[in-house]
Structure formats: structure tokens, C-alpha cells
Amino acid sequence: MCRFVAVLSMKDIDLEPHLDFLKYQAKNGKRAPHKDGFGYWILSENGEHYYRSTIPAWEHAGSLPKGSVAFFHARKRGLHGAPVSILNVHPFIKNGAVFMHNGLLKIDRHPMALGDTDTESFFLKILEEGIDNTLKSLEKKSYTSLNFVMWDRARLIIFRAAKRLKNYFTIFIKKEESRIIISTEGDESWREIKNGEMIIIQRDLSFETRCIFQDMCH
């Protein structure tokens, strides 16, 4: 169980306010604290910046580069979750794709996984089989939430599917002047993504919405 914030901007921007929002959620948000690891990935004009630590997000005091795409993630291990380890901290990166997830699912450990999380195996399965095929194969499986945000080297892909704790496994979206923000928590100024809904956002901030699990989209 986790908290996350993602940003897609048309130009490099100051990301500190978005990190601060993630820190607040991790320490004071729903079902806090989320203290079992913190990580970020940032894409900027100067390249990529990747950081993972087992410290809580709110203890991170380092400087943050500006960027146009950013993932911030605070992990909560849960009673039977993978142990606290740098290898289990989100986001995960492979072949230029970036992935972070909030929820628990029963999935076989992928042979290429380095850590012990269901998230990493979920991500690797998506890379091998594609998003639609992977989600269809998991639709009837045991999970609390399949909520994820993914950067596929060109687009931001957001998906929400929660079976339990639907007031906790939420994803919100907000469009500002030249950026779009995704968050696990939001207020009345944000739009809550529907259960079963996928949003695909292009670099120019245009987007499409799809209903993946038809019986959920309401």
C-alpha cells in the first residue's frame, strides 16, 4: 500500500511542491504513515534522475532537479508485504519504461525480478505481454488494487482498478496551465479517476480515456 504523485509538464519545472505533496500524504494522508521506502524518477532536458532509499519520504532533504516528467512514490509494506529493501522501492525502471503501483495482488514472481514485490513482477509482465493482455489475465485474480502509473518512453498511462478499500485506493487527476498532475489523494478541485478507467496522456497533454474493466466503470 502506497502513496504516489506523478507530473507531466510541457517544459522543465520546479518539482519541489509536488514532492512536498507526496511527503504530506506519506506522513499525514490516508492510512499513514507510508514509511517503508521512498523513490523518484525525473526526466529533464539534462537527462534522467533516479533515486531510491529505504528512508521515509518526509526525511528526504536532498535537492531536487527540475524536470518535465516526474514520479514520486512512498511505500507502505503492509502486514504480509515484501520486506523493506532498496530493491523493493518504487518506481521500477526497465528498457526506458517507468512504473509505480499502489495495491496488493497475487502474482507469480517474475524470473527477471530483482526484488520481492508483486509490483515489479506486475511491471515485467506488462513489458512482456502488453498492458491489455496483462490486465485481462489479472482481472479475475485476487488483488486489492491494480492502480498504477507508467511512463512508456512517450506517454503517461494511468490505470485504476480497486476491489477493496475503494476510498483509499483512489487516483486523482488535475490539469493546470501547462502540466497534468496525478495523485493518490486530492480535494474537490481534482477529478477522481473512475474504477476500471485508464487515461493515456501524450507529451502535448492531450489524452484519451478508456474503460478497461467494463463492470467497474461508474
Buried (B, 14 or more C-beta within 10 A) or exposed (E): BBBBBBBBBEEBBEBEEBBBBBBBBBBEBBEBBBBBBBBBBBBBEEEBBEBBBBEBBBEBEEEBBBBBBBBBBBBBBBEEBBEEBEBBBBBBBBEEBBBBBBBBBEBEBBEEBBBBBBBBBBBBBBBEEEBEEBBEEBBEEEBBBBBBBBBBEEBBBBBBBBBEBEEBBBBBBBBEEEBBBBBBBBEEEBEEBBBBBBBBBEEEBEBEEEBBBEEBBE
